[in-house]
Amino acid sequence: MEIDWAALRAAAIETMRRAYTPVSDFPVGVAGLVDDGRVIVGCNVENASLGMTLCAECGLVSSLHATGGGRLVAISCVDATGAPLMPCGRCRQLLWEHGGPELLVEALPRPLRMTELLPYAFGYEDMERVTGPVGAADVPAELAKWRGRGTVFVHPDLSGGATIWTGYWERSSGEPGSADEKGILEEGPNLPNAAAAVAWGLVRTPRVVVVDAEGGLSWAGEGEAPEGIPQRWEEEKQ
């Protein structure tokens, strides 16, 4: 999509002149090009409580949804002199969510992509790694609040005369003197090997202990092994 930066900046400047800034006297205007060709605008609106002040980009995103939604393709944000102005940190997060990493922001000497303004951005995919689906090792919804807590113990078992692996997820942190509530959160399914059982456990908690057929313990979790577990689990030896 062709971007007319001069027209975007002109719209941002016009909107900047309507900003409400009785406290800072720092008006800001922003204009955005939407993926369907619309041009939307926003300006900052201050408040006597200061903390309730709305940035121009907040108004822009509100306008985006109020006029039909879509994704932002490019924006021009300007200060009182009409020069390009960088969005604040909060607004960069807001713009990322509604324009994505390729959203272009006018800057000198060239427009910048959001991924340059907000590297390593937080998004819904980060939340879904904890609360969303994870394939065959889905955590039951009623146990989602326990994700990342407790300890998983995986061990061999027999099923139909064949060796399988399974496990159980326990509330306890496993630390000496832990005041955590005890008890089993979830019993694991029958799995073909130790690696699959460890993978099932790591979806639930970074604390995973492998119990071998002789009762020996190995640490398959993250970080250093806790006291009392003598060795780290190695997949190739299973």
C-alpha positions as CSV (number, residue, x, y, z in Angstrom):
1,M,0.0,0.0,0.0
2,E,1.4,3.4,-1.0
3,I,1.8,5.8,1.9
4,D,1.4,9.5,1.5
5,W,3.6,10.7,4.4
6,A,3.0,14.4,3.7
7,A,-0.8,13.9,3.8
8,L,-0.6,11.9,7.0
9,R,1.6,14.5,8.7
10,A,-0.8,17.3,7.5
11,A,-3.7,15.4,9.1
12,A,-1.7,14.9,12.3
13,I,-0.8,18.6,12.5
14,E,-4.4,19.7,12.0
15,T,-5.5,17.3,14.7
16,M,-2.7,18.5,17.0
17,R,-4.2,22.0,17.0
18,R,-7.3,20.5,18.7
19,A,-5.5,18.9,21.5
20,Y,-6.6,19.6,25.1
21,T,-3.4,20.3,27.1
22,P,-4.1,22.8,30.0
23,V,-1.4,21.2,32.2
24,S,1.6,20.6,30.0
25,D,0.9,22.9,27.0
26,F,2.4,20.1,24.9
27,P,-0.2,19.3,22.2
28,V,0.3,16.1,20.2
29,G,-1.5,15.0,17.1
30,V,-1.4,11.7,15.3
31,A,-2.8,10.4,12.0
32,G,-2.9,6.8,10.9
33,L,-3.4,4.9,7.7
34,V,-5.6,1.8,8.1
35,D,-5.2,-1.3,5.9
36,D,-8.5,-0.5,4.2
37,G,-7.3,2.9,3.2
38,R,-9.0,5.0,5.9
39,V,-7.2,7.8,7.6
40,I,-7.9,8.2,11.3
41,V,-6.7,10.8,13.8
42,G,-6.2,11.4,17.5
43,C,-4.9,14.1,19.8
44,N,-3.9,14.1,23.5
45,V,-6.5,15.0,26.1
46,E,-5.1,15.9,29.6
47,N,-6.9,15.7,32.9
48,A,-6.5,17.6,36.2
49,S,-5.6,14.3,37.9
50,L,-2.7,13.9,35.4
51,G,-2.7,10.1,35.6
52,M,-5.9,10.0,33.6
53,T,-4.4,11.9,30.6
54,L,-5.0,10.2,27.3
55,C,-2.2,10.2,24.7
56,A,-3.0,11.0,21.1
57,E,-2.3,7.4,20.1
58,C,-4.9,6.2,22.6
59,G,-7.5,8.4,20.8
60,L,-6.2,7.1,17.5
61,V,-6.8,3.4,18.5
62,S,-10.2,4.3,19.9
63,S,-11.1,5.9,16.5
64,L,-9.7,2.8,14.7
65,H,-12.3,0.6,16.4
66,A,-15.1,3.2,16.5
67,T,-14.9,3.6,12.7
68,G,-14.8,-0.1,11.7
69,G,-11.6,-1.7,13.1
70,G,-8.8,-3.0,10.9
71,R,-5.0,-2.8,11.3
72,L,-2.8,0.3,11.3
73,V,-0.3,0.4,8.4
74,A,1.5,3.7,9.0
75,I,1.2,6.6,11.5
76,S,2.6,10.2,11.7
77,C,2.7,11.6,15.2
78,V,3.8,15.3,15.6
79,D,4.5,17.9,18.3
80,A,3.5,21.5,18.5
81,T,6.1,22.5,15.8
82,G,4.7,19.9,13.4
83,A,7.9,17.8,13.7
84,P,7.7,14.0,14.0
85,L,7.4,12.8,17.6
86,M,8.1,9.4,19.0
87,P,5.3,7.6,20.8
88,C,5.9,7.0,24.5
89,G,6.5,3.4,25.8
90,R,2.8,2.7,26.7
91,C,1.7,3.9,23.2
92,R,4.3,1.8,21.5
93,Q,2.7,-1.3,23.1
94,L,-0.7,0.0,22.1
95,L,0.4,0.6,18.5
96,W,2.1,-2.8,18.3
97,E,-1.1,-4.6,19.2
98,H,-3.1,-2.7,16.6
99,G,-0.6,-2.5,13.8
100,G,1.9,-5.2,14.5
101,P,5.7,-5.3,14.0
102,E,5.6,-3.9,10.5
103,L,3.6,-0.8,11.3
104,L,5.6,2.2,10.1
105,V,6.0,5.3,12.3
106,E,7.2,8.5,10.7
107,A,10.7,9.5,11.9
108,L,13.7,11.3,10.6
109,P,15.6,10.5,8.4
110,R,13.3,7.6,7.6
111,P,10.1,5.8,8.9
112,L,10.7,3.2,11.5
113,R,9.0,-0.2,11.9
114,M,7.4,-1.0,15.2
115,T,9.8,-3.8,15.7
116,E,12.6,-1.2,15.7
117,L,10.8,0.9,18.3
118,L,9.7,-2.0,20.5
119,P,12.0,-4.9,20.1
120,Y,11.0,-8.1,22.1
121,A,7.5,-6.8,22.4
122,F,5.0,-8.5,24.7
123,G,1.9,-9.9,23.0
124,Y,-0.9,-12.4,23.3
125,E,1.3,-15.1,22.1
126,D,3.3,-14.7,25.3
127,M,0.1,-15.2,27.3
128,E,-0.9,-18.2,25.3
129,R,2.4,-19.9,26.1
130,V,1.1,-20.1,29.7
131,T,-2.7,-20.1,29.4
132,G,-3.3,-21.3,25.8
133,P,-3.3,-24.6,24.0
134,V,-0.1,-26.6,24.0
135,G,-1.0,-29.5,21.8
136,A,-1.1,-33.0,23.2
137,A,0.0,-31.8,26.6
138,D,-2.9,-29.4,27.3
139,V,-3.2,-28.3,30.9
140,P,-6.8,-28.7,32.1
141,A,-8.5,-25.3,32.4
142,E,-9.2,-25.8,36.1
143,L,-5.4,-26.3,36.7
144,A,-4.3,-23.2,34.7
145,K,-3.7,-21.2,37.9
146,W,-1.1,-23.9,38.9
147,R,0.9,-23.5,35.7
148,G,4.6,-23.0,36.6
149,R,4.1,-24.2,40.2
150,G,4.5,-27.5,42.0
151,T,6.7,-30.5,40.9
152,V,6.1,-33.2,38.3
153,F,7.5,-36.7,38.9
154,V,7.7,-39.0,35.9
155,H,8.4,-42.7,36.1
156,P,8.1,-46.0,34.2
157,D,5.1,-48.3,34.6
158,L,3.7,-51.4,33.0
159,S,0.7,-51.4,30.7
160,G,-0.4,-54.6,28.9
161,G,2.9,-56.2,29.7
162,A,4.9,-53.3,28.1
163,T,6.9,-50.6,29.7
164,I,5.3,-47.1,29.4
165,W,6.0,-43.8,31.1
166,T,3.6,-41.7,33.1
167,G,3.8,-39.1,35.9
168,Y,2.0,-37.0,38.4
169,W,1.9,-33.3,39.1
170,E,2.1,-32.5,42.8
171,R,1.3,-29.2,44.5
172,S,4.4,-29.3,46.7
173,S,7.5,-27.2,45.6
174,G,9.6,-30.0,47.0
175,E,11.7,-27.6,49.1
176,P,12.5,-28.6,52.7
177,G,10.0,-27.0,55.1
178,S,7.7,-25.9,52.3
179,A,4.3,-24.8,53.5
180,D,2.7,-25.6,50.2
181,E,-0.5,-27.6,50.2
182,K,0.2,-31.2,49.5
183,G,-1.6,-33.5,47.1
184,I,-1.8,-34.5,43.4
185,L,-2.9,-32.0,40.9
186,E,-3.0,-34.3,37.9
187,E,-2.0,-37.8,36.9
188,G,-0.2,-38.1,33.6
189,P,-1.3,-40.2,30.6
190,N,0.5,-43.3,29.3
191,L,3.5,-42.1,27.3
192,P,5.9,-44.2,25.1
193,N,9.1,-43.0,26.6
194,A,10.8,-40.9,29.3
195,A,11.3,-37.9,26.9
196,A,7.6,-37.7,26.2
197,A,6.9,-37.8,29.9
198,V,9.4,-35.1,30.7
199,A,7.8,-32.9,27.9
200,W,4.4,-33.5,29.5
201,G,5.9,-32.3,32.8
202,L,7.7,-29.2,31.5
203,V,4.5,-27.9,30.1
204,R,3.2,-27.7,33.6
205,T,6.2,-26.7,35.7
206,P,9.9,-26.1,35.4
207,R,10.4,-28.6,38.3
208,V,10.5,-32.1,36.8
209,V,12.0,-35.1,38.5
210,V,12.6,-38.4,36.7
211,V,12.3,-41.6,38.8
212,D,13.9,-44.6,37.2
213,A,12.9,-48.3,37.6
214,E,15.2,-48.7,40.5
215,G,13.9,-45.6,42.3
216,G,16.8,-43.4,41.4
217,L,16.2,-39.6,40.9
218,S,17.3,-37.4,38.1
219,W,16.6,-33.7,37.6
220,A,15.0,-32.8,34.3
221,G,13.8,-29.4,35.3
222,E,15.2,-25.9,34.7
223,G,18.2,-24.6,36.6
224,E,20.3,-26.4,39.1
225,A,19.1,-29.7,40.6
226,P,17.6,-29.3,44.2
227,E,19.5,-30.8,47.1
228,G,18.9,-34.6,47.3
229,I,18.7,-35.2,43.6
230,P,22.2,-36.4,42.6
231,Q,22.2,-36.1,38.8
232,R,20.7,-34.4,35.8
233,W,18.5,-36.5,33.5
234,E,20.0,-37.1,30.1
235,E,17.6,-38.2,27.3
236,E,20.0,-40.3,25.4
237,K,20.5,-42.6,28.3
238,Q,16.8,-43.4,28.6
